[in-house]
C-alpha cells in the first residue's frame, strides 16, 4: 500500500504515467508468478540460516576454487 501511495503521489505531482505503468506491470508480473506452481513451491519452503562463517574464509575458498586448488 505504501508503494501505491507513493506512485499515486508522484503521478499527481508530475503527471508522469510511466510510474503508474511500471507499478501495474509489477503487479501483473507478481500475479503471473503467484499462479506458477514452481514459484509457489519454491517460495513456500523456508530457508534455515546456515552456520555463521568467517568472510575471509569464504573468500579464500572461492579463490581456491577459482585457481583449481580445490577446497
SULTA-V199557 format. One record per backbone hydrogen bond with DSSP energy under -0.5 kcal/mol. NH is the residue of the N-H (numbers start at 1). CO is the residue of the C=O. If there is no record, write none. Layout:
NH|CO ; NH|CO
//
This chain:
5|1 ; 6|2 ; 7|3 ; 8|4 ; 9|5 ; 10|6 ; 11|7 ; 12|8 ; 13|9 ; 14|10 ; 15|11 ; 17|15 ; 19|16 ; 21|17 ; 22|18 ; 23|19 ; 24|20 ; 25|21 ; 26|22 ; 27|23 ; 28|24 ; 29|25 ; 30|26 ; 31|27 ; 32|28 ; 33|29 ; 34|30 ; 35|31 ; 35|32 ; 36|33 ; 37|35 ; 40|36 ; 41|37 ; 42|38 ; 43|39 ; 44|40 ; 45|41 ; 58|54 ; 59|55 ; 60|56 ; 61|57 ; 62|58 ; 63|59 ; 64|60 ; 65|61 ; 66|62 ; 67|63 ; 68|64 ; 69|64 ; 70|64
//
